[in-house]
């Protein structure tokens, strides 16, 4: 049973444990017409004159944004990192993690807060801002290989030789429990929701959120079309190697979705939609220019899905979007 992997009560218990170390990130309500025409390609999203979305002629749909880019260490990943360090026995050798960037920052931050050694492996595709943050937090950083899978192999070899505790970026029960606390907060902040749009890389965030809602809220995954890990898994009937490209490759391109993640998504994730790089970058710029929300490309995919029409809400549908992180340089915002 899925409840044997991660249940709503498990997530609630985890929240009480990690609560002193994380932020309860805010939500805001946004009329998506505010974002139209501000992305650098005027009118690209075409909401002007659209009717029927919210039952009001001429109005665009609204969405509730969960602002996880304001989380400790700059992304939702801090939740899973603290869950691992607080729910497991950390050996003297400390912790090790492989990451495209955000998970590494989060584990380095959590280890710094808890006073334990951390060794982080990242691929060359990792954003310089994320690499610099990991170093600044005092972790032993190793840059190796071109993609997350290369960093993961190196991290697992270090686990074998050092005795350090691996903190997996997505395919670890404690990681899923931590990420599930995003849904716990959102449910209390946004009231009744019909749908939540969630970025997907390895699937830890969407599996945690889906486990908490357990079918009571429609959960939709959003992936870059250049890194369709969950889409590939659903097509193949299980985790399978997928392309690992896209402007969001440092956060949403682990090559394959997690083994723990996949069965949860099969039960509780209704659909997965794809967005292209042009739409992702346009959404990132729109969030900044219209709302002054600084979001990295990977964190902007849910907004891209709404603005580009990859996901079209029904009239009156109450939609939430997780803005997952902001570990980048200011120059990316234009």
Steps between C-alpha positions, in 0.01 A plus 500: 500500500614852427422601858781265603745725312376843602167599656337831587556429870868430428527837327330675792744340742794597282376859487505526876859374499639730231284804581761678717747490210289603199280791395125488454514655155220735396239468227364774277198516271574616145282583202699352212409792276752697709773289342391540139703732280784544751719205403688678228266363232192719525174311485671162465263340749189651344279543809357828374130449437501139616171407664363220710801417714366641824139541399563868416502611140832649394691369802801274517528219753638562847751287684637466851880500502687314774826694530755233585778710348486680835581178686825460693788435258290636214275204417256240632792257522581622851195311625628163381855575610397577858267199507795275421734656754240505777323167445810286437813427701783700344840325529820677597601502133208734435280514193550480126269607219491513123316791353434711195537791739202579723513176698871552554440851632226369730708213640798730549275748681338235720838346583637843588204565731539159662879514524577187298747449211355503148647396166303606191546370145363709213533471120656763277151609389428641848438874508796704632276667758415160650862385498607818677231464766603142577860611547397799712311270736820310577428171324772302323398549136594272211404594142499188285340373181256670266166402655336416832540126436879544492500688829274234653740220406790691657300570815404134540864398463587745779230350723662157458850622582425752774199374694323832455119506487354556155225760477328424171356793307164332438489122539521481880207456739612783726548728200144430386368567849673836513381607157146394590488778758460747212151356448422508872572873511326572171183323613484721807576821313298473180177344623316276257707419193410306189844471340867553579768526232838363610843507330644153440863392484569179690152525648561550872293817522203372301500163680503670839223742404293227336537275806366773726199581281447129419245563228307778676663763275591455134881493470653585161870463428678748276825413324725664241454324168877455493500310832178293515592255777150425630344510154749238385437285806124508446543406136735211587308377805790571734808718552694528175787711371375822344670791324667744739505831315315832547577836661383336823747211474685587821182440701258290293715256306612202711454260204242280671225529759546326836398142573316604818351797321350323201227284664382799704464708185317217325235505769476868584627710208227554243711624210838636392533787252805624313623854437778616269798716589356809336189478717707434813720804449200718411326391821812571705521850356127560547518402868782746555375791294136491610526370857866539596515128573853371442469140380756284325392336172414167665276682749312674218368194315160498673435861399625416150243221480217742577620788288585290194184290526664165578253486789165675457292543816125443477266789583522569873779249558711585805862452399822521700852508358816415691784746431776271609829691519712805424866400513636706211679823426307831473620539140266216397199718576575760234 
